[in-house]
Amino acid sequence: MNWSQLLSLKRFGDTQIRPRKDQDETRLGFEVDYDRIIFSDSFRSLQDKTQVVPLSKTDFVHTRLTHSLEVSVVARSLGRKVGEQMLKNHPELVKQGYTMNDFGAIVATAALAHDIGNPPFGHSGEKAIGEYFKHGNGQQYEAHLTKKQWQDFVDFEGNANGFRILTDSKSGMEGGLRLSYATLGTFIKYPKESLPKKPTSHVSDKKYGIFQSEVSCFEDVAQELGLASSSQEGKLTYNRHPLAYLVEAADDICYTIIDFEDGINLGLIEEDFALEYLIKLVKDTIDTKKYYQLQFKKDRLSYLRALAIGNLINEAANVFIKQEDAILKGEYPHSLLDKCTYEAQINDIIKISVEKIYKSKEVIEKELVGYNVIAKLLDVFLAASNRNYENSLTNYDKLILNLLPESIQEPKKSHYLRVLAICGFVASLTDGYALELYKKLNG
């Protein structure tokens, strides 16, 4: 893979090349991508979607929206740090007009959108959709689908749904948001389809990032960017876009540190205990005099959080720069923080977060609510959509269809596309609206 291709400004439908040196610096193409995501309905819905605690009524716990904004800020810094060195390593990029801010803009935009396809109720929402098809009423659809189509549903993946949202063509809106291919490539953490599951231990094979409905679109993006194919017969797999490692690192940094901070603010982790763990992460950069001048624990926590994020940004950038050749060859199988200097401290914090936050009674009880809500909504909307296709609508179904967006009220011709459209609709709902709909449907 080479950077000149990887930084392509091409958009869906383009018939001419967009040279970087011809770009309007006041409205750069990669920054246009950022704007389009910010103003999209799908991004706005993240304001009421779970990051850690579903249906939280506190004013300080992160939502998917605040998490995405923070990840984007961290990603921008990572992109600029790496970009500065890449321009030194590849002076031809400077001649073509690229700057370190281009790297920052691409990574920041992909990071901004990294959770855009996540269902309500956090990761349990993904599992709830999968369980509905694996063990619930959704089993009836298996006979109508190919193995790969079926796998898309039983392992429903927010990453793949995000790519579908960004690229989904509608009448008059071909190519979805029409983002640059560099941004789309950077967005795809797992450049493979749902089968085979985890074919290797490479980090990019951990999950999947492409539904069957977007295979041709993804292949177009991959070919334009020059992503190396590792596909075997009947299996669609590509090497990651190098900048996807930076998006992943930014997400890892934020959920490691900020989810931990949320746990402290919720009282799930004792402050003194938590501060001790964070200090281990910043012991080489902390200004102890400044730290002890801070009167309140919350201020000390904020200071340690900022230092920790800064340290991890520098560490991730250094690992990327050191491993650039392996990354470009698709031969770096780890996330950037997996083998970093702070690996032990990160693992300690994540272990505490799992025990004290993700498995807390408050989180588990609310995740259980999400399972029931999602199963009910899928039941009702899938039944109406299929009966609409069969011209056997009940009066109740007609009312249900009116709750769907106009773009999916007209039934798709295949079982796969009908089921995917309804799953996409349910995944688009906020936590609050999904719960409200559930209550109304239950009278």
GIHUJO-V705425 format. One record per backbone hydrogen bond with DSSP energy under -1.0 kcal/mol. NH is the residue of the N-H (numbers start at 0). CO is the residue of the C=O. E is the energy in kcal/mol with one decimal. If there is no record, write none. Layout:
# GIHUJO-V705425
NH|CO|E  NH|CO|E
This chain:
# GIHUJO-V705425
5|1|-2.2  6|2|-1.8  7|4|-1.6  13|10|-2.2  21|18|-1.0  22|19|-1.8  26|23|-1.5  31|27|-1.9  32|28|-1.5  33|29|-1.1  34|30|-2.0  35|31|-2.4  36|32|-1.8  37|33|-2.4  38|34|-2.0  39|36|-1.6  43|39|-1.9  44|40|-1.9  45|42|-1.5  46|43|-1.7  47|44|-1.6  48|45|-1.4  55|52|-1.1  63|48|-2.2  64|45|-1.7  66|62|-2.4  67|63|-2.5  68|64|-2.3  69|65|-2.2  70|66|-2.8  71|67|-2.2  72|68|-1.8  73|69|-2.3  74|70|-2.8  75|71|-2.3  76|72|-1.7  77|73|-2.3  78|74|-3.1  79|75|-2.3  80|76|-2.3  81|77|-2.5  82|78|-3.0  83|79|-2.4  84|80|-1.2  85|81|-2.5  86|82|-2.2  88|84|-2.3  89|85|-2.1  92|89|-2.2  94|90|-1.5  95|91|-1.4  96|93|-1.2  97|92|-2.3  101|98|-1.1  103|99|-1.9  104|100|-2.6  105|101|-2.4  106|102|-2.3  107|103|-2.4  108|104|-2.1  109|105|-2.3  110|106|-2.3  111|107|-2.0  112|108|-1.5  113|110|-1.1  115|112|-2.1  117|114|-1.8  124|121|-1.7  126|122|-1.9  127|123|-2.4  128|124|-1.9  129|125|-2.2  130|126|-2.9  131|127|-1.8  132|128|-1.3  133|129|-2.5  134|130|-3.0  135|130|-1.2  137|131|-1.9  138|135|-1.7  139|136|-1.2  140|137|-1.9  141|138|-1.5  143|140|-1.4  144|141|-1.8  149|145|-2.7  150|146|-2.2  151|147|-1.6  153|149|-2.3  154|150|-1.7  155|152|-1.3  160|156|-2.1  161|157|-2.0  162|158|-1.8  163|159|-2.0  164|160|-2.2  165|161|-2.3  166|162|-1.5  167|163|-1.6  169|172|-1.1  172|169|-2.9  175|172|-1.5  176|165|-2.0  177|174|-2.1  180|9|-2.5  181|7|-1.7  183|179|-2.2  184|180|-2.8  185|181|-1.9  186|182|-1.9  187|183|-1.2  188|186|-1.1  191|189|-2.6  192|235|-1.4  202|332|-1.7  204|201|-2.1  205|202|-1.3  208|191|-2.1  209|191|-1.4  213|210|-1.4  214|211|-1.1  217|213|-2.8  218|214|-2.4  219|215|-1.8  220|216|-2.0  221|217|-3.0  222|218|-2.3  223|219|-2.0  224|220|-2.2  226|221|-2.3  229|236|-2.3  234|231|-2.7  237|190|-2.4  238|227|-3.2  243|240|-2.2  244|241|-1.5  246|242|-1.5  247|243|-2.3  248|244|-2.1  249|245|-2.5  250|246|-2.2  251|247|-2.7  252|248|-2.7  253|249|-2.1  254|250|-2.8  255|251|-2.0  256|252|-2.2  257|253|-2.7  260|256|-1.7  261|257|-2.4  262|258|-2.2  263|259|-1.6  264|260|-2.5  265|261|-2.2  266|263|-1.4  267|262|-2.2  268|262|-1.3  273|269|-2.5  274|270|-3.0  275|271|-1.6  276|272|-1.3  277|273|-2.2  278|274|-2.5  279|275|-1.2  284|281|-1.8  285|281|-1.9  290|286|-2.6  291|287|-2.4  293|290|-1.1  299|295|-2.0  300|296|-2.8  301|297|-2.2  302|298|-2.2  303|299|-2.3  304|300|-2.6  305|301|-2.3  306|302|-2.1  307|303|-2.8  308|304|-2.5  309|305|-2.2  310|306|-2.6  311|307|-2.3  312|308|-2.2  313|309|-2.1  314|310|-2.3  315|311|-2.7  316|312|-2.4  317|313|-2.2  318|314|-2.3  319|315|-2.3  320|316|-2.5  321|317|-2.3  322|318|-2.2  326|322|-2.6  327|323|-2.7  328|324|-1.4  329|326|-1.2  330|325|-3.2  337|334|-1.1  342|339|-1.6  345|341|-2.6  346|342|-2.4  347|343|-1.9  348|344|-2.0  349|345|-2.6  350|346|-2.3  351|347|-2.0  352|348|-2.4  353|349|-2.5  354|350|-2.1  355|351|-3.0  356|352|-2.4  357|352|-1.9  358|353|-1.4  359|356|-2.0  363|359|-2.5  364|360|-2.6  365|361|-1.5  366|362|-2.2  367|363|-2.0  368|364|-1.3  369|365|-1.7  370|366|-1.7  371|367|-1.6  372|368|-2.4  373|369|-2.7  374|370|-2.1  375|371|-2.0  376|372|-2.3  377|373|-2.5  378|374|-2.2  379|375|-2.3  380|376|-2.5  381|377|-2.4  382|378|-1.8  383|379|-1.8  384|380|-2.3  385|381|-2.5  386|382|-2.3  387|383|-2.0  388|384|-1.6  389|385|-1.8  391|386|-2.9  397|393|-2.0  398|394|-1.6  399|395|-2.2  400|396|-2.8  401|397|-1.0  402|399|-1.8  403|400|-1.4  407|404|-1.8  417|413|-2.1  418|414|-2.8  419|415|-2.8  420|416|-2.2  421|417|-1.9  422|418|-2.7  423|419|-2.7  424|420|-1.9  425|421|-2.7  426|422|-2.5  427|423|-1.3  428|425|-1.0  430|47|-2.9  433|429|-2.5  434|430|-2.1  435|431|-2.2  436|432|-2.8  437|433|-2.2  438|434|-2.2  439|435|-2.2  440|436|-2.8  441|437|-1.4  442|439|-1.7
